[in-house]
Amino acid sequence: MATISATKRSSRLPGFYRLSLAERVAVVARWASLDKAEQKTLMEQGLTAAHAGQMIENGLGTFALPLGVAVNFLINDRDYLIPMAVEEPSVVAAVSHAAKLVRAGGGFHTEATAPVMIGQVQVLDVHNLAAAAGAILQNKAALMAAADDCSTSIVRRGGGSRDVQVRAFDQSPVGPMLVVHLLYDTRDAMGANAINTAVEAIAPMIEELSGGRVNLRILSNLTDRRLATARCTIPVAALEHREMDGAVVARQVAEANAFAVVDPYRAATHNKGIMNGIDAVCVATGNDWRAIGAGAHAYAARDGQYRALTDWHVDENGDLFGEITLPLAVGIVGGATRVHPTAQVVMKILDVGSATELAQVMAAVGLAQNLAAIKALATTGIQHGHMRMHARQVALAAGARAEQVDEISAQLIADKNIRVAYARELLMQT
């Protein structure tokens, strides 16, 4: 984990949401030692249209998302403020609330495997699959050496090839097929470019050894060698909800999770909620949220049935225990992380020391987001808190100015009439 600064910082920031935008930025600036230019990047659009036009083809400008910060996170005894870029109301508030509950039990405890990616080489027109597989495995050292020659900088940092594996498919829609896996440690990079370069480099050797024809040479986004795990225990007393006993809440959260374990229709929504949090951190840090989503959902179906990525159950002490494990191939070097001005400021706020640490933070966010969602579902229902935030969006859609939003949204909720047409009526009366 990254070194903690000499001054102990706490992500427990009561009343943070009540501060003005400038005041919130000032608090975060003190936390992360942001200079005036970095604060301006947060307050204004950090990515200019000209800069964006250099990042993608046929650029027209930028499309901004709200950037917030989740509070209350204690992970492996260290406090984090976690930036999240997301347009959906209630996500940041919900995850911060869940992190507060988890904090009562000592915070999140996380771990991660080495950042090993999988590169795939598809081999067709192979006369003898077994013989070809044997020849490739007998020469794995040479294949790994050739792959390492492609990226000496990663090798110098302790990464590089870790293994070569072969999978044989006797039948496919196009006949017998051999698939060669290159296992490659990408260190602090997400690793797509490195692994793609490596498998392209070793493809001619694989053709020669197998006597077949190579077609695709590409990484896999099912990065099941690159896993992150987060766990937490929440004291039952911290779960008390209005008139509902904490033990009842714990039991109903566990029951909600069981629903997603057995039923893929529920699991799809359950896991989408997890990704609400993880994707928001991915976007804020300039990582590839599409790759992360693909890997997470594929991993959820690894045993042949799509199911929940989490486990929530009541432990022997009667407290609520939660755990999540999923593939998280993220990086802190390269790509948009180092190009997007706002992502650079976000990384300074997060202050993570490695891609592995970032993956652990994201796993904790995913577990917290899931807790917030299923706790709400199992108690008041998901709409209770969501509609409060939705009312703000309705007020904005109706044309409310920033200083009018709180008043109009409060009236919409009080009248139980959260519609744009009614919001416009209220605005006409002001």
C-alpha positions as CSV (number, residue, x, y, z in Angstrom):
1,M,0.0,0.0,0.0
2,A,1.0,3.6,-0.5
3,T,2.9,5.3,2.4
4,I,0.6,7.2,4.8
5,S,1.6,10.8,5.2
6,A,3.1,11.9,8.5
7,T,-0.1,13.8,9.4
8,K,-2.9,11.3,10.0
9,R,-5.8,12.0,7.7
10,S,-9.4,10.9,8.2
11,S,-11.9,10.3,5.4
12,R,-14.6,10.7,8.0
13,L,-16.0,14.1,7.0
14,P,-19.3,14.8,8.7
15,G,-21.4,17.3,6.9
16,F,-19.2,17.3,3.8
17,Y,-22.2,17.2,1.5
18,R,-23.6,20.4,3.1
19,L,-20.6,22.5,2.0
20,S,-20.6,24.6,-1.0
21,L,-18.7,23.4,-4.1
22,A,-15.8,25.7,-3.4
23,E,-15.6,24.6,0.2
24,R,-15.6,20.9,-0.8
25,V,-12.8,21.5,-3.2
26,A,-10.9,23.3,-0.5
27,V,-11.3,20.4,1.9
28,V,-10.0,17.9,-0.7
29,A,-7.2,20.3,-1.7
30,R,-6.0,20.3,1.9
31,W,-6.2,16.5,2.0
32,A,-4.2,16.0,-1.2
33,S,-2.1,19.1,-1.2
34,L,-3.6,20.3,-4.5
35,D,-2.2,23.5,-6.0
36,K,-4.3,26.3,-7.5
37,A,-4.1,24.9,-11.0
38,E,-5.2,21.4,-9.8
39,Q,-8.1,23.0,-7.9
40,K,-9.1,24.8,-11.0
41,T,-9.1,21.6,-12.9
42,L,-11.7,20.2,-10.5
43,M,-13.8,23.3,-10.5
44,E,-13.8,23.8,-14.3
45,Q,-13.6,21.4,-17.2
46,G,-10.1,20.0,-17.0
47,L,-10.1,18.5,-20.5
48,T,-10.2,21.1,-23.3
49,A,-11.7,20.4,-26.7
50,A,-8.3,20.8,-28.3
51,H,-6.8,18.3,-25.9
52,A,-9.6,15.9,-26.4
53,G,-9.2,16.2,-30.2
54,Q,-5.8,14.7,-29.8
55,M,-7.0,11.8,-27.7
56,I,-9.6,10.4,-30.2
57,E,-10.4,10.5,-33.9
58,N,-12.9,13.0,-35.4
59,G,-13.1,14.9,-32.1
60,L,-15.8,17.4,-31.6
61,G,-15.4,18.5,-28.0
62,T,-15.9,16.9,-24.6
63,F,-18.7,15.3,-22.7
64,A,-18.5,16.0,-19.0
65,L,-19.7,13.8,-16.1
66,P,-20.2,14.9,-12.5
67,L,-17.1,14.2,-10.4
68,G,-17.7,13.6,-6.7
69,V,-15.7,12.1,-3.8
70,A,-16.8,9.2,-1.6
71,V,-15.9,9.7,2.1
72,N,-15.6,7.4,5.2
73,F,-13.4,4.8,3.5
74,L,-11.0,3.0,5.8
75,I,-9.1,0.3,3.8
76,N,-6.3,-1.8,5.5
77,D,-6.2,0.8,8.3
78,R,-5.7,3.7,5.9
79,D,-8.1,6.4,5.1
80,Y,-9.0,7.2,1.5
81,L,-11.1,9.9,-0.3
82,I,-12.2,8.2,-3.5
83,P,-13.1,10.3,-6.5
84,M,-16.0,8.9,-8.6
85,A,-17.3,10.2,-12.0
86,V,-20.9,9.2,-12.4
87,E,-24.2,10.7,-13.6
88,E,-26.5,8.6,-11.6
89,P,-27.9,10.2,-8.5
90,S,-27.4,8.6,-5.0
91,V,-24.3,6.5,-6.0
92,V,-21.8,8.6,-4.2
93,A,-24.0,9.2,-1.1
94,A,-24.9,5.5,-0.9
95,V,-21.3,4.2,-1.1
96,S,-20.2,6.8,1.5
97,H,-23.0,5.7,3.9
98,A,-22.0,2.0,3.4
99,A,-18.3,2.9,4.1
100,K,-19.4,4.5,7.3
101,L,-21.2,1.3,8.4
102,V,-18.1,-0.7,7.5
103,R,-15.9,1.7,9.4
104,A,-17.7,0.7,12.6
105,G,-16.3,-2.8,12.1
106,G,-12.8,-1.8,11.5
107,G,-13.0,-0.9,7.8
108,F,-12.3,-3.0,4.7
109,H,-9.6,-5.6,4.5
110,T,-8.3,-6.2,1.0
111,E,-5.8,-8.2,-1.0
112,A,-4.9,-8.8,-4.6
113,T,-3.0,-11.2,-6.7
114,A,-0.1,-10.2,-9.0
115,P,-1.2,-8.2,-12.0
116,V,-1.0,-11.1,-14.5
117,M,-2.8,-10.7,-17.8
118,I,-3.6,-13.3,-20.4
119,G,-2.7,-13.0,-24.0
120,Q,-4.3,-15.4,-26.4
121,V,-3.0,-16.8,-29.7
122,Q,-5.6,-18.7,-31.9
123,V,-4.1,-21.6,-34.0
124,L,-6.0,-23.3,-36.7
125,D,-5.3,-25.9,-39.4
126,V,-3.4,-28.1,-36.9
127,H,-3.0,-31.7,-38.0
128,N,-2.3,-33.1,-34.5
129,L,-3.5,-31.0,-31.6
130,A,-1.7,-33.1,-28.9
131,A,1.7,-33.0,-30.8
132,A,1.4,-29.3,-31.5
133,A,0.6,-28.6,-27.8
134,G,3.5,-30.6,-26.7
135,A,5.9,-28.8,-29.0
136,I,4.8,-25.4,-27.8
137,L,5.1,-26.4,-24.1
138,Q,8.6,-27.8,-24.6
139,N,9.6,-24.5,-26.0
140,K,7.9,-22.2,-23.5
141,A,11.1,-20.8,-22.2
142,A,12.0,-19.5,-25.7
143,L,8.5,-18.1,-26.2
144,M,8.6,-16.3,-22.9
145,A,12.0,-14.9,-23.7
146,A,10.8,-13.6,-27.0
147,A,7.8,-12.0,-25.3
148,D,10.0,-10.3,-22.7
149,D,12.1,-8.8,-25.5
150,C,9.1,-6.7,-26.5
151,S,8.9,-4.7,-23.3
152,T,12.2,-4.4,-21.5
153,S,10.8,-1.5,-19.3
154,I,8.1,-3.8,-17.8
155,V,10.7,-6.6,-17.3
156,R,13.1,-4.1,-15.7
157,R,10.3,-3.3,-13.2
158,G,9.8,-6.9,-12.2
159,G,7.1,-7.9,-14.7
160,G,7.1,-9.9,-17.9
161,S,6.3,-13.4,-18.9
162,R,5.2,-15.9,-16.2
163,D,4.0,-18.9,-18.1
164,V,2.8,-20.4,-21.4
165,Q,-0.3,-22.6,-21.4
166,V,-2.1,-24.5,-24.2
167,R,-5.8,-25.3,-24.5
168,A,-7.1,-27.7,-27.2
169,F,-10.6,-27.6,-28.7
170,D,-11.3,-30.7,-30.7
171,Q,-14.4,-29.2,-32.1
172,S,-15.4,-25.6,-32.9
173,P,-17.6,-24.0,-35.6
174,V,-14.5,-23.9,-37.8
175,G,-12.9,-27.2,-36.9
176,P,-10.1,-28.2,-34.4
177,M,-8.4,-25.2,-32.7
178,L,-5.5,-24.7,-30.4
179,V,-5.4,-21.6,-28.1
180,V,-2.1,-20.6,-26.6
181,H,-2.1,-18.4,-23.4
182,L,0.8,-16.2,-22.5
183,L,0.6,-15.2,-18.8
184,Y,2.3,-11.8,-18.5
185,D,2.8,-9.6,-15.4
186,T,2.2,-6.0,-16.4
187,R,3.1,-4.4,-13.1
188,D,1.5,-0.9,-12.8
189,A,0.1,-0.8,-16.3
190,M,-3.3,-2.1,-17.3
191,G,-1.2,-3.9,-19.9
192,A,-3.3,-4.2,-23.0
193,N,-0.6,-2.7,-25.3
194,A,2.1,-4.8,-23.7
195,I,0.3,-8.1,-23.9
196,N,-0.9,-7.5,-27.4
197,T,2.6,-6.6,-28.6
198,A,3.9,-9.8,-26.9
199,V,1.5,-12.2,-28.4
200,E,2.0,-10.7,-31.9
201,A,5.7,-11.2,-31.5
202,I,5.5,-14.9,-30.5
203,A,2.9,-15.8,-33.1
204,P,5.4,-16.8,-35.9
205,M,7.2,-19.1,-33.4
206,I,3.9,-20.7,-32.5
207,E,3.0,-21.3,-36.1
208,E,6.4,-22.9,-36.7
209,L,6.1,-25.1,-33.6
210,S,2.5,-26.2,-34.2
211,G,2.6,-26.5,-38.0
212,G,-0.7,-24.6,-37.9
213,R,-1.9,-21.1,-38.9
214,V,-2.3,-18.3,-36.4
215,N,-5.3,-16.1,-36.7
216,L,-6.2,-13.9,-33.6
217,R,-3.5,-12.6,-31.3
218,I,-5.1,-10.5,-28.5
219,L,-5.5,-10.1,-24.7
220,S,-8.4,-11.6,-22.8
221,N,-10.5,-9.3,-20.6
222,L,-11.4,-12.2,-18.4
223,T,-8.4,-11.5,-16.3
224,D,-9.0,-14.3,-13.7
225,R,-5.3,-14.3,-12.8
226,R,-5.6,-10.7,-11.7
227,L,-8.0,-10.7,-8.9
228,A,-8.8,-8.3,-6.0
229,T,-10.7,-9.2,-2.9
230,A,-12.3,-7.0,-0.2
231,R,-13.9,-8.2,3.1
232,C,-15.6,-6.4,5.9
233,T,-17.6,-7.2,9.1
234,I,-20.3,-4.8,10.2
235,P,-21.4,-5.0,13.9
236,V,-25.1,-5.8,14.1
237,A,-25.7,-2.7,16.3
238,A,-24.5,-0.5,13.4
239,L,-27.2,-1.9,11.2
240,E,-30.2,-0.8,13.2
241,H,-32.6,1.0,10.9
242,R,-35.4,3.2,12.3
243,E,-37.7,0.6,14.0
244,M,-35.9,-2.4,12.5
245,D,-33.5,-4.4,14.7
246,G,-29.9,-4.7,13.4
247,A,-30.1,-8.5,13.5
248,V,-33.2,-8.4,11.2
249,V,-31.3,-6.1,8.8
250,A,-28.3,-8.4,8.7
251,R,-30.5,-11.4,8.0
252,Q,-32.4,-9.7,5.2
253,V,-29.2,-8.5,3.6
254,A,-27.9,-12.1,3.6
255,E,-31.3,-13.2,2.1
256,A,-31.0,-10.6,-0.6
257,N,-27.5,-11.8,-1.5
258,A,-28.8,-15.4,-1.6
259,F,-31.4,-14.4,-4.2
260,A,-28.6,-13.2,-6.5
261,V,-26.6,-16.3,-5.9
262,V,-29.3,-18.6,-7.2
263,D,-31.1,-16.4,-9.8
264,P,-29.2,-14.9,-12.8
265,Y,-32.1,-12.4,-13.4
266,R,-31.5,-10.9,-10.0
267,A,-27.7,-11.4,-10.2
268,A,-27.6,-9.2,-13.3
269,T,-29.0,-6.2,-11.3
270,H,-27.1,-7.1,-8.2
271,N,-23.8,-7.0,-10.1
272,K,-24.8,-3.9,-12.0
273,G,-25.0,-2.2,-8.7
274,I,-21.5,-3.3,-7.8
275,M,-20.2,-1.9,-11.1
276,N,-22.0,1.5,-10.4
277,G,-19.2,2.1,-7.9
278,I,-16.3,0.4,-9.6
279,D,-17.0,1.9,-13.0
280,A,-17.2,5.4,-11.4
281,V,-13.7,5.0,-10.0
282,C,-12.5,3.6,-13.3
283,V,-13.8,6.6,-15.2
284,A,-12.4,9.1,-12.8
285,T,-8.9,7.5,-12.9
286,G,-8.9,7.2,-16.7
287,N,-9.1,3.4,-16.7
288,D,-11.1,1.2,-19.1
289,W,-14.4,0.6,-17.4
290,R,-15.6,-1.4,-20.4
291,A,-12.8,-3.9,-19.9
292,I,-13.5,-4.1,-16.2
293,G,-17.2,-4.7,-16.8
294,A,-16.6,-7.4,-19.3
295,G,-14.2,-9.2,-17.0
296,A,-16.4,-8.9,-14.0
297,H,-19.5,-10.3,-15.7
298,A,-17.6,-13.1,-17.3
299,Y,-16.1,-14.0,-14.0
300,A,-19.6,-14.0,-12.4
301,A,-20.5,-16.9,-14.8
302,R,-17.2,-18.9,-14.4
303,D,-19.0,-22.0,-13.0
304,G,-21.5,-22.1,-15.8
305,Q,-24.2,-20.0,-14.1
306,Y,-24.2,-16.2,-13.8
307,R,-24.4,-15.4,-10.1
308,A,-23.6,-12.7,-7.5
309,L,-20.0,-11.5,-7.2
310,T,-20.5,-11.0,-3.5
311,D,-21.1,-13.1,-0.4
312,W,-23.0,-11.6,2.5
313,H,-23.9,-13.8,5.5
314,V,-24.4,-13.5,9.3
315,D,-21.3,-14.8,11.0
316,E,-21.0,-16.8,14.3
317,N,-21.1,-13.6,16.3
318,G,-24.3,-12.4,14.7
319,D,-22.6,-9.7,12.8
320,L,-22.8,-9.2,9.0
321,F,-19.8,-10.4,7.0
322,G,-19.3,-9.4,3.4
323,E,-16.8,-10.4,0.7
324,I,-16.2,-9.7,-3.0
325,T,-13.6,-11.1,-5.4
326,L,-13.4,-10.1,-9.0
327,P,-10.9,-9.5,-11.8
328,L,-9.7,-5.9,-11.9
329,A,-7.1,-5.1,-14.6
330,V,-6.4,-1.4,-13.9
331,G,-3.4,0.7,-14.2
332,I,-1.8,3.9,-12.8
333,V,0.6,4.5,-15.7
334,G,-0.1,5.0,-19.4
335,G,-3.4,5.6,-21.2
336,A,-5.8,8.3,-20.2
337,T,-4.6,8.1,-16.6
338,R,-1.5,10.0,-17.6
339,V,-3.1,12.1,-20.4
340,H,-6.4,13.4,-19.0
341,P,-5.8,16.4,-16.7
342,T,-8.7,15.6,-14.3
343,A,-7.5,11.9,-14.0
344,Q,-4.1,13.2,-13.0
345,V,-5.7,15.2,-10.2
346,V,-7.9,12.3,-9.2
347,M,-4.8,10.1,-8.9
348,K,-3.2,12.6,-6.6
349,I,-6.3,12.6,-4.4
350,L,-6.4,8.8,-4.3
351,D,-2.6,8.6,-3.6
352,V,-2.3,4.9,-4.5
353,G,1.2,3.5,-4.9
354,S,0.5,0.7,-7.4
355,A,-2.1,-0.7,-9.7
356,T,-2.6,-3.5,-7.2
357,E,-3.5,-1.0,-4.5
358,L,-5.9,0.7,-6.9
359,A,-7.6,-2.6,-7.6
360,Q,-8.0,-3.2,-3.9
361,V,-9.6,0.2,-3.5
362,M,-12.0,-0.5,-6.3
363,A,-13.0,-3.9,-4.8
364,A,-13.8,-2.1,-1.5
365,V,-15.9,0.4,-3.4
366,G,-17.8,-2.4,-5.2
367,L,-18.5,-4.1,-1.9
368,A,-19.7,-0.9,-0.3
369,Q,-21.9,0.0,-3.2
370,N,-23.5,-3.5,-3.1
371,L,-24.1,-3.2,0.6
372,A,-25.8,0.1,0.2
373,A,-28.1,-1.2,-2.6
374,I,-29.2,-4.5,-1.0
375,K,-29.6,-2.9,2.5
376,A,-31.9,-0.3,1.0
377,L,-33.8,-3.0,-0.9
378,A,-34.1,-5.1,2.2
379,T,-35.4,-2.3,4.4
380,T,-37.0,0.9,3.0
381,G,-36.9,0.0,-0.7
382,I,-34.5,1.4,-3.3
383,Q,-36.7,4.4,-4.2
384,H,-36.7,6.0,-0.8
385,G,-33.2,7.5,-1.0
386,H,-33.0,7.5,-4.8
387,M,-36.1,9.7,-5.3
388,R,-34.6,12.4,-3.1
389,M,-31.7,12.7,-5.5
390,H,-33.9,12.2,-8.5
391,A,-36.0,15.3,-7.4
392,R,-32.9,17.4,-7.7
393,Q,-32.4,16.3,-11.3
394,V,-36.1,17.0,-12.0
395,A,-35.7,20.5,-10.6
396,L,-32.7,21.1,-12.8
397,A,-34.5,19.7,-15.8
398,A,-37.3,22.1,-15.2
399,G,-34.9,25.0,-15.3
400,A,-34.2,25.7,-11.6
401,R,-31.1,27.7,-10.9
402,A,-28.5,26.3,-8.6
403,E,-29.8,28.4,-5.7
404,Q,-33.3,27.1,-6.3
405,V,-32.7,23.4,-6.5
406,D,-32.9,22.6,-2.8
407,E,-36.1,24.4,-2.3
408,I,-37.9,23.0,-5.4
409,S,-36.7,19.5,-4.9
410,A,-37.8,19.6,-1.2
411,Q,-41.3,20.7,-2.3
412,L,-41.5,18.0,-5.0
413,I,-40.7,15.4,-2.4
414,A,-43.1,16.8,0.2
415,D,-46.0,16.9,-2.4
416,K,-45.0,13.4,-3.6
417,N,-45.1,14.7,-7.2
418,I,-41.7,14.4,-8.6
419,R,-42.4,15.5,-12.2
420,V,-40.8,18.1,-14.5
421,A,-44.2,19.7,-15.3
422,Y,-44.9,20.2,-11.5
423,A,-41.4,21.5,-10.9
424,R,-42.0,24.1,-13.6
425,E,-45.3,25.1,-11.9
426,L,-43.4,25.6,-8.7
427,L,-40.7,27.7,-10.4
428,M,-43.4,29.9,-11.9
429,Q,-44.6,30.6,-8.4
430,T,-41.2,31.7,-7.1
